[in-house]
């Protein structure tokens, strides 16, 4: 796992993680640790769950295997926490309606329910793929 840490305003944490489902628990712990370190206990659970869903989608739909990297970026400003998950696929995520017996297909609906806003963005300059992000408002901000 490669780490790039910057604690300017806004505070930013970035990590590149292999696109491997076995890394999901570590991603959850990493997000929880940083959000708690920044003193944002009110959004820890939602940040961890929504990030977990986006990471799972990036691994399953946005990568060709563990040699690919998924980049996670956490940005904390006075008003919000923004989490961005970047993968090497240019295919945009699609919401779908999963029936009650389906074992998958609810990830974006979960992100939509937890986050104050979410969307997609083009990749960072010089890279390929896409970024999927969500925001959580802080201290009652909407």
N, CA, C and O of each residue as an XYZ file, in Angstrom:
568
protein
N       0.848     -1.158      0.000
C       0.000      0.000      0.000
C       0.902      1.231      0.000
O       1.788      1.341      0.847
N       0.694      2.158     -0.933
C       1.456      3.406     -0.981
C       0.636      4.487     -0.311
O      -0.578      4.571     -0.498
N       1.311      5.314      0.472
C       0.615      6.367      1.193
C       1.172      7.729      0.813
O       2.383      7.893      0.668
N       0.304      8.687      0.654
C       0.666     10.085      0.473
C      -0.208     10.861      1.429
O      -1.433     10.865      1.306
N       0.424     11.515      2.380
C      -0.348     12.224      3.390
C      -0.018     13.701      3.327
O       1.149     14.088      3.278
N      -1.053     14.519      3.328
C      -0.913     15.965      3.366
C      -1.916     16.483      4.379
O      -3.103     16.166      4.304
N      -1.447     17.268      5.315
C      -2.359     17.798      6.320
C      -2.486     19.300      6.191
O      -2.385     20.017      7.186
N      -2.706     19.787      4.984
C      -2.977     21.198      4.766
C      -4.471     21.420      4.921
O      -5.189     20.514      5.345
N      -4.941     22.590      4.590
C      -6.378     22.845      4.678
C      -6.939     22.839      3.275
O      -6.518     23.710      2.513
N      -7.821     21.987      2.839
C      -8.383     20.908      3.634
C      -7.362     19.795      3.871
O      -6.381     19.674      3.137
N      -7.601     19.004      4.879
C      -6.740     17.863      5.147
C      -7.017     16.796      4.102
O      -8.165     16.549      3.732
N      -5.954     16.173      3.636
C      -6.086     15.177      2.572
C      -5.285     13.942      2.943
O      -4.149     14.035      3.409
N      -5.891     12.791      2.730
C      -5.199     11.518      2.856
C      -5.448     10.747      1.572
O      -6.582     10.671      1.099
N      -4.390     10.173      1.006
C      -4.533      9.401     -0.232
C      -3.749      8.106     -0.101
O      -2.638      8.084      0.429
N      -4.346      7.032     -0.593
C      -3.699      5.730     -0.566
C      -4.062      4.960     -1.833
O      -5.205      5.000     -2.290
N      -3.085      4.264     -2.391
C      -3.319      3.383     -3.534
C      -3.299      1.947     -3.020
O      -2.327      1.511     -2.403
N      -4.376      1.226     -3.280
C      -4.572     -0.114     -2.743
C      -4.754     -1.085     -3.910
O      -5.469     -0.767     -4.860
N      -4.120     -2.268     -3.861
C      -4.365     -3.256     -4.915
C      -5.853     -3.579     -5.030
O      -6.570     -3.644     -4.032
N      -6.293     -3.778     -6.252
C      -7.708     -4.076     -6.526
C      -7.984     -5.535     -6.189
O      -8.200     -6.366     -7.071
N      -7.971     -5.821     -4.910
C      -8.136     -7.179     -4.421
C      -9.195     -7.160     -3.320
O      -9.076     -6.383     -2.372
N     -10.224     -7.995     -3.424
C     -11.275     -7.997     -2.402
C     -10.729     -8.218     -0.990
O     -11.327     -7.751     -0.021
N      -9.610     -8.917     -0.861
C      -9.053     -9.177      0.469
C      -8.544     -7.901      1.144
O      -8.256     -7.917      2.341
N      -8.429     -6.808      0.406
C      -7.976     -5.531      0.959
C      -9.106     -4.706      1.571
O      -8.847     -3.665      2.175
N     -10.349     -5.151      1.426
C     -11.497     -4.362      1.874
C     -11.466     -4.085      3.377
O     -11.756     -2.964      3.794
N     -11.129     -5.063      4.187
C     -11.094     -4.846      5.639
C     -10.059     -3.792      6.002
O     -10.305     -2.949      6.865
N      -8.909     -3.833      5.351
C      -7.880     -2.821      5.598
C      -8.324     -1.436      5.175
O      -8.015     -0.450      5.843
N      -9.046     -1.356      4.072
C      -9.590     -0.068      3.619
C     -10.579      0.459      4.654
O     -10.537      1.642      4.993
N     -11.452     -0.380      5.154
C     -12.409      0.054      6.174
C     -11.694      0.568      7.422
O     -12.052      1.618      7.956
N     -10.684     -0.172      7.888
C      -9.928      0.264      9.074
C      -9.211      1.585      8.824
O      -9.189      2.457      9.692
N      -8.624      1.732      7.635
C      -7.895      2.941      7.287
C      -8.828      4.154      7.278
O      -8.491      5.199      7.836
N      -9.981      4.025      6.657
C     -10.944      5.127      6.610
C     -11.396      5.478      8.022
O     -11.411      6.651      8.393
N     -11.762      4.479      8.807
C     -12.223      4.730     10.174
C     -11.144      5.435     10.989
O     -11.442      6.375     11.726
N      -9.910      4.996     10.867
C      -8.817      5.602     11.643
C      -8.621      7.064     11.280
O      -8.460      7.899     12.170
N      -8.630      7.392      9.990
C      -8.415      8.781      9.595
C      -9.586      9.678      9.964
O      -9.390     10.811     10.404
N     -10.786      9.183      9.790
C     -11.956      9.994     10.120
C     -12.003     10.242     11.632
O     -12.334     11.343     12.072
N     -11.678      9.237     12.410
C     -11.621      9.431     13.874
C     -10.487     10.380     14.252
O     -10.662     11.255     15.100
N      -9.328     10.207     13.624
C      -8.180     11.084     13.902
C      -8.533     12.546     13.636
O      -8.079     13.437     14.354
N      -9.329     12.787     12.624
C      -9.748     14.153     12.303
C     -10.867     14.639     13.223
O     -11.337     15.768     13.076
N     -11.299     13.805     14.167
C     -12.308     14.209     15.134
C     -13.707     14.296     14.563
O     -14.461     15.212     14.894
N     -14.061     13.348     13.705
C     -15.363     13.355     13.045
C     -16.158     12.092     13.374
O     -16.570     11.375     12.462
N     -16.379     11.808     14.649
C     -17.043     10.547     14.999
C     -18.456     10.436     14.448
O     -18.958      9.328     14.259
N     -19.104     11.565     14.188
C     -20.492     11.525     13.713
C     -20.625     10.968     12.299
O     -21.729     10.605     11.892
N     -19.540     10.889     11.543
C     -19.637     10.388     10.166
C     -18.820      9.112      9.927
O     -18.761      8.621      8.800
N     -18.197      8.578     10.970
C     -17.335      7.403     10.780
C     -18.090      6.254     10.125
O     -17.648      5.726      9.105
N     -19.215      5.866     10.695
C     -19.923      4.683     10.179
C     -20.361      4.867      8.730
O     -20.167      3.971      7.908
N     -20.945      6.012      8.411
C     -21.384      6.252      7.037
C     -20.204      6.331      6.076
O     -20.286      5.833      4.954
N     -19.107      6.953      6.505
C     -17.919      7.041      5.642
C     -17.356      5.657      5.357
O     -17.000      5.350      4.219
N     -17.275      4.827      6.380
C     -16.718      3.477      6.206
C     -17.615      2.637      5.295
O     -17.122      1.984      4.375
N     -18.907      2.648      5.539
C     -19.815      1.815      4.743
C     -19.878      2.274      3.287
O     -19.821      1.447      2.376
N     -19.995      3.574      3.061
C     -20.060      4.069      1.682
C     -18.737      3.824      0.946
O     -18.743      3.461     -0.230
N     -17.609      4.020      1.627
C     -16.310      3.741      1.000
C     -16.189      2.267      0.668
O     -15.695      1.909     -0.401
N     -16.634      1.410      1.572
C     -16.581     -0.027      1.337
C     -17.358     -0.402      0.081
O     -16.898     -1.221     -0.714
N     -18.531      0.195     -0.099
C     -19.333     -0.087     -1.293
C     -18.616      0.376     -2.561
O     -18.582     -0.350     -3.555
N     -18.044      1.581     -2.530
C     -17.343      2.077     -3.722
C     -16.083      1.269     -4.003
O     -15.761      1.015     -5.164
N     -15.364      0.862     -2.960
C     -14.176      0.035     -3.158
C     -14.569     -1.304     -3.772
O     -13.919     -1.771     -4.707
N     -15.626     -1.924     -3.254
C     -16.080     -3.204     -3.805
C     -16.464     -3.062     -5.276
O     -16.130     -3.920     -6.094
N     -17.164     -1.982     -5.611
C     -17.528     -1.755     -7.011
C     -16.293     -1.555     -7.879
O     -16.224     -2.072     -8.994
N     -15.316     -0.805     -7.368
C     -14.092     -0.562     -8.139
C     -13.338     -1.863     -8.389
O     -12.823     -2.086     -9.485
N     -13.275     -2.710     -7.384
C     -12.594     -4.001     -7.542
C     -13.350     -4.880     -8.528
O     -12.753     -5.468     -9.429
N     -14.651     -4.967     -8.358
C     -15.461     -5.889     -9.168
C     -15.670     -5.406    -10.600
O     -15.586     -6.196    -11.541
N     -15.940     -4.115    -10.768
C     -16.323     -3.609    -12.089
C     -15.284     -2.696    -12.726
O     -15.342     -2.456    -13.932
N     -14.338     -2.182    -11.949
C     -13.425     -1.170    -12.471
C     -11.989     -1.594    -12.593
O     -11.118     -0.770    -12.869
N     -11.726     -2.875    -12.390
C     -10.339     -3.337    -12.481
C     -10.287     -4.682    -13.182
O     -11.290     -5.384    -13.306
N      -9.096     -5.016    -13.634
C      -8.914     -6.312    -14.280
C      -8.239     -7.311    -13.341
O      -8.003     -8.456    -13.728
N      -7.930     -6.896    -12.123
C      -7.321     -7.809    -11.161
C      -6.448     -7.069    -10.164
O      -6.335     -5.845    -10.221
N      -5.822     -7.816     -9.237
C      -5.075     -7.209     -8.141
C      -3.844     -6.409     -8.558
O      -3.280     -5.679     -7.742
N      -3.421     -6.534     -9.808
C      -2.298     -5.705    -10.257
C      -2.721     -4.263    -10.485
O      -1.887     -3.358    -10.477
N      -4.014     -4.048    -10.687
C      -4.538     -2.687    -10.795
C      -4.567     -2.063     -9.408
O      -4.637     -2.763     -8.398
N      -4.512     -0.740     -9.375
C      -4.598     -0.020     -8.108
C      -5.880      0.782     -8.049
O      -6.320      1.369     -9.038
N      -6.464      0.793     -6.875
C      -7.620      1.630     -6.571
C      -7.089      2.744     -5.670
O      -6.474      2.470     -4.639
N      -7.324      3.984     -6.052
C      -6.838      5.105     -5.245
C      -7.983      5.675     -4.423
O      -9.036      6.030     -4.953
N      -7.755      5.754     -3.124
C      -8.732      6.308     -2.186
C      -8.218      7.662     -1.716
O      -7.062      7.792     -1.311
N      -9.075      8.658     -1.772
C      -8.717      9.985     -1.291
C      -9.782     10.449     -0.313
O     -10.975     10.431     -0.619
N      -9.341     10.864      0.863
C     -10.218     11.442      1.879
C      -9.832     12.902      2.018
O      -8.660     13.225      2.210
N     -10.811     13.777      1.923
C     -10.573     15.214      2.067
C     -11.530     15.752      3.122
O     -12.745     15.572      3.038
N     -10.954     16.412      4.107
C     -11.737     16.940      5.209
C     -11.600     18.453      5.220
O     -10.501     18.987      5.366
N     -12.710     19.129      5.067
C     -12.739     20.584      5.188
C     -13.663     20.926      6.345
O     -14.233     20.033      6.972
N     -13.807     22.158      6.620
C     -14.650     22.600      7.726
C     -16.096     22.135      7.571
O     -16.773     21.876      8.566
N     -16.568     22.028      6.340
C     -17.984     21.743      6.093
C     -18.308     20.307      5.731
O     -19.435     19.859      5.941
N     -17.326     19.562      5.183
C     -17.666     18.222      4.719
C     -16.467     17.299      4.673
O     -15.314     17.729      4.675
N     -16.779     16.015      4.632
C     -15.815     14.972      4.338
C     -16.139     14.488      2.933
O     -17.283     14.151      2.628
N     -15.130     14.457      2.089
C     -15.304     13.972      0.715
C     -14.401     12.769      0.536
O     -13.207     12.829      0.832
N     -14.970     11.677      0.052
C     -14.218     10.460     -0.220
C     -14.316     10.189     -1.716
O     -15.403     10.203     -2.294
N     -13.169      9.942     -2.328
C     -13.114      9.654     -3.757
C     -12.418      8.313     -3.962
O     -11.375      8.050     -3.365
N     -12.995      7.478     -4.799
C     -12.421      6.182     -5.144
C     -12.187      6.194     -6.649
O     -13.124      6.339     -7.434
N     -10.923      6.038     -7.041
C     -10.559      6.062     -8.465
C     -10.110      4.675     -8.901
O      -9.365      3.998     -8.193
N     -10.573      4.261    -10.077
C     -10.167      2.978    -10.634
C      -9.778      3.164    -12.097
O     -10.056      4.216    -12.672
N      -9.143      2.170    -12.709
C      -8.636      2.325    -14.075
C      -9.654      2.171    -15.195
O      -9.299      2.335    -16.362
N     -10.905      1.861    -14.880
C     -11.920      1.671    -15.918
C     -12.645      2.978    -16.203
O     -12.994      3.720    -15.284
N     -12.865      3.249    -17.464
C     -13.627      4.426    -17.853
C     -15.130      4.215    -17.799
O     -15.896      5.163    -17.973
N     -15.566      2.971    -17.557
C     -17.004      2.678    -17.506
C     -17.615      3.308    -16.265
O     -17.169      3.062    -15.145
N     -18.640      4.123    -16.476
C     -19.288      4.804    -15.356
C     -20.197      3.841    -14.598
O     -20.767      2.923    -15.187
N     -20.331      4.054    -13.281
C     -21.208      3.174    -12.503
C     -22.664      3.363    -12.907
O     -23.078      4.453    -13.302
N     -23.429      2.289    -12.803
C     -24.851      2.324    -13.130
C     -25.639      1.840    -11.929
O     -25.348      0.790    -11.357
N     -26.636      2.619    -11.558
C     -27.548      2.154    -10.512
C     -28.451      1.090    -11.104
O     -28.864      1.183    -12.260
N     -28.751      0.094    -10.318
C     -29.673     -0.935    -10.785
C     -30.624     -1.272     -9.642
O     -30.379     -0.936     -8.483
N     -31.691     -1.930     -9.994
C     -32.657     -2.352     -8.995
C     -32.470     -3.842     -8.787
O     -32.743     -4.652     -9.673
N     -31.999     -4.183     -7.598
C     -31.765     -5.588     -7.285
C     -33.028     -6.184     -6.670
O     -33.673     -5.558     -5.830
N     -33.375     -7.405     -7.098
C     -34.535     -8.037     -6.465
C     -34.125     -8.552     -5.087
O     -32.938     -8.594     -4.763
N     -35.084     -8.932     -4.302
C     -34.835     -9.288     -2.904
C     -33.925    -10.502     -2.740
O     -33.309    -10.667     -1.687
N     -33.827    -11.354     -3.759
C     -32.979    -12.535     -3.667
C     -31.560    -12.285     -4.175
O     -30.688    -13.134     -3.994
N     -31.315    -11.142     -4.803
C     -29.994    -10.865     -5.372
C     -28.954    -10.674     -4.275
O     -29.238    -10.094     -3.227
N     -27.745    -11.170     -4.530
C     -26.653    -11.037     -3.572
C     -25.838     -9.772     -3.796
O     -24.971     -9.448     -2.985
N     -26.099     -9.060     -4.870
C     -25.365     -7.828     -5.143
C     -26.288     -6.871     -5.892
O     -27.443     -7.195     -6.171
N     -25.766     -5.693     -6.211
C     -26.544     -4.734     -6.978
C     -27.119     -3.599     -6.162
O     -27.903     -2.802     -6.678
N     -26.743     -3.509     -4.890
C     -27.291     -2.466     -4.037
C     -26.274     -1.400     -3.643
O     -26.622     -0.467     -2.919
N     -25.043     -1.513     -4.095
C     -23.963     -0.633     -3.654
C     -24.231      0.839     -3.843
O     -24.085      1.616     -2.900
N     -24.618      1.243     -5.034
C     -24.864      2.669     -5.274
C     -26.102      3.161     -4.550
O     -26.165      4.329     -4.165
N     -27.084      2.299     -4.357
C     -28.261      2.695     -3.580
C     -27.870      2.940     -2.126
O     -28.401      3.846     -1.484
N     -26.955      2.145     -1.609
C     -26.473      2.344     -0.240
C     -25.709      3.656     -0.147
O     -25.923      4.433      0.784
N     -24.818      3.911     -1.103
C     -24.071      5.173     -1.111
C     -25.039      6.346     -1.186
O     -24.879      7.330     -0.464
N     -26.028      6.248     -2.044
C     -27.016      7.322     -2.193
C     -27.779      7.567     -0.886
O     -28.077      8.711     -0.545
N     -28.088      6.511     -0.172
C     -28.829      6.645      1.082
C     -27.968      7.241      2.199
O     -28.485      7.965      3.051
N     -26.681      6.952      2.207
C     -25.797      7.404      3.280
C     -25.213      8.791      3.052
O     -25.045      9.560      3.997
N     -24.904      9.110      1.798
C     -24.170     10.338      1.483
C     -25.112     11.517      1.276
O     -26.281     11.347      0.931
N     -24.582     12.707      1.493
C     -25.339     13.921      1.195
C     -25.320     14.211     -0.299
O     -26.247     14.819     -0.833
N     -24.265     13.775     -0.965
C     -24.135     13.945     -2.411
C     -23.133     12.911     -2.892
O     -22.272     12.474     -2.128
N     -23.239     12.520     -4.148
C     -22.247     11.642     -4.756
C     -22.292     11.828     -6.262
O     -23.263     12.352     -6.810
N     -21.230     11.392     -6.923
C     -21.189     11.500     -8.369
C     -19.912     10.918     -8.932
O     -19.175     10.208     -8.249
N     -19.666     11.231    -10.188
C     -18.466     10.748    -10.869
C     -17.694     11.928    -11.414
O     -18.233     13.020    -11.591
N     -16.415     11.686    -11.679
C     -15.536     12.708    -12.248
C     -14.536     12.016    -13.157
O     -14.262     10.826    -12.999
N     -13.988     12.768    -14.117
C     -12.948     12.189    -14.963
C     -11.719     11.847    -14.120
O     -11.597     12.306    -12.984
N     -10.822     11.052    -14.669
C      -9.621     10.696    -13.910
C      -8.711     11.913    -13.709
O      -8.858     12.939    -14.373
N      -7.781     11.765    -12.787
C      -6.754     12.793    -12.597
C      -5.998     12.945    -13.916
O      -5.859     11.976    -14.662
N      -5.511     14.145    -14.209
C      -4.725     14.332    -15.437
C      -3.567     13.335    -15.500
O      -2.867     13.111    -14.512
N      -3.382     12.750    -16.660
C      -2.303     11.793    -16.872
C      -2.624     10.373    -16.449
O      -1.766      9.494    -16.528
N      -3.858     10.136    -15.999
C      -4.244      8.778    -15.626
C      -5.461      8.370    -16.447
O      -6.068      9.193    -17.133
N      -5.805      7.100    -16.368
C      -6.988      6.612    -17.064
C      -8.012      6.168    -16.042
O      -7.686      5.949    -14.875
N      -9.237      6.037    -16.479
C     -10.273      5.540    -15.598
C     -11.288      6.602    -15.227
O     -11.656      7.445    -16.044
N     -11.731      6.547    -13.988
C     -12.753      7.473    -13.478
C     -12.582      7.597    -11.983
O     -11.852      6.839    -11.345
N     -13.284      8.583    -11.444
C     -13.368      8.764     -9.994
C     -14.837      8.780     -9.606
O     -15.658      9.409    -10.273
N     -15.162      8.085     -8.526
C     -16.500      8.118     -7.951
C     -16.329      8.684     -6.544
O     -15.472      8.234     -5.784
N     -17.146      9.667     -6.208
C     -16.977     10.370     -4.941
C     -18.301     10.486     -4.206
O     -19.375     10.351     -4.790
N     -18.194     10.740     -2.911
C     -19.366     11.098     -2.107
C     -18.929     12.088     -1.045
O     -17.755     12.168     -0.683
N     -19.909     12.843     -0.552
C     -19.646     13.793      0.524
C     -20.594     13.538      1.685
O     -21.728     13.091      1.512
N     -20.087     13.840      2.871
C     -20.868     13.794      4.093
C     -20.725     15.150      4.762
O     -19.615     15.586      5.065
N     -21.841     15.810      4.991
C     -21.816     17.117      5.651
C     -21.456     16.961      7.121
O     -21.792     15.957      7.749
N     -20.774     17.957      7.662
C     -20.315     17.924      9.037
C     -21.063     18.914      9.905
O     -21.467     19.981      9.444
N     -21.242     18.559     11.145
C     -21.825     19.435     12.155
C     -23.156     20.044     11.722
O     -23.401     21.239     11.894
N     -24.000     19.197     11.161
C     -25.335     19.656     10.786
C     -25.405     20.491      9.531
O     -26.475     21.013      9.217
N     -24.294     20.647      8.782
C     -24.301     21.404      7.527
C     -25.027     20.583      6.474
O     -24.924     19.357      6.453
N     -25.751     21.251      5.613
C     -26.421     20.559      4.501
C     -26.141     21.244      3.211
O     -26.619     20.808      2.163
